[in-house]
């Protein structure tokens, strides 16, 4: 059943919709082990089973507090002529 894992290959497994319906628990175990499974209908891919996306860490407000230093004058206007001359 899980020929790609047993054989040592890390290739996506193609399985028909009928086989997928009959062997869903085994397919889910294979996905848990890292296998990518493509479900086909009449030889054409219609769905893909794979692990869920990695969870995204929630942003914390103030997470960079005391790590970024903005010196006085960092937001002062820049004279265009001095900027183009490289006199900054």
C-alpha positions in Angstrom: 0.0 0.0 0.0 2.6 2.6 1.1 5.0 1.5 -1.5 6.9 4.8 -1.8 7.8 4.8 1.9 8.7 1.1 2.0 10.8 1.4 -1.1 12.7 4.3 0.3 11.6 6.7 -2.3 10.3 10.1 -1.4 8.0 10.5 -4.4 4.3 11.5 -4.3 1.9 8.6 -4.3 -0.9 8.6 -6.9 -4.0 6.7 -5.8 -7.5 6.4 -7.4 -10.6 7.9 -5.7 -12.0 4.4 -5.1 -8.8 3.2 -3.4 -8.5 6.4 -1.4 -12.1 5.9 -0.2 -11.4 2.4 0.9 -8.0 3.1 2.5 -8.3 6.6 4.0 -7.0 5.7 7.5 -3.8 4.2 5.9 -3.4 7.2 3.7 -3.7 9.6 6.7 -1.0 7.6 8.5 1.2 7.9 5.4 0.6 11.7 5.4 1.5 11.9 9.1 4.8 10.2 8.2 5.5 12.9 5.7 4.2 11.4 2.4 2.4 13.5 -0.2 -0.5 11.7 -1.8 -2.2 12.7 -5.1 -5.8 11.4 -5.5 -6.7 10.8 -9.2 -9.9 10.2 -11.1 -9.4 8.4 -14.4 -5.7 9.0 -14.2 -6.0 12.8 -13.7 -5.1 14.5 -10.4 -8.2 15.9 -8.6 -6.9 16.3 -5.0 -3.8 16.2 -2.9 -3.3 15.0 0.7 -0.4 16.5 2.6 0.5 17.8 6.0 -1.2 21.0 7.2 0.6 24.3 6.8 3.0 25.2 9.5 1.3 27.2 12.3 2.0 30.9 12.1 3.2 32.5 15.3 1.0 35.3 16.5 2.6 38.7 16.5 3.1 40.3 19.9 2.8 44.1 20.2 6.0 45.5 21.7 8.1 42.5 20.7 10.9 44.7 19.4 10.8 47.2 22.2 14.3 48.2 23.3 15.9 46.4 20.3 15.5 49.2 17.8 17.3 52.5 18.4 16.2 55.6 16.5 18.7 58.4 16.8 17.7 62.0 17.0 17.1 63.4 13.5 16.6 60.1 11.8 13.4 61.5 10.3 14.8 64.9 9.4 14.1 66.0 5.8 17.0 65.3 3.3 18.2 68.0 0.9 17.9 66.5 -2.5 21.1 68.1 -3.8 23.2 66.8 -0.9 21.6 63.4 -1.2 22.5 63.1 -4.9 26.0 64.4 -4.3 26.5 61.7 -1.6 27.2 64.3 1.2 25.2 62.6 3.9 
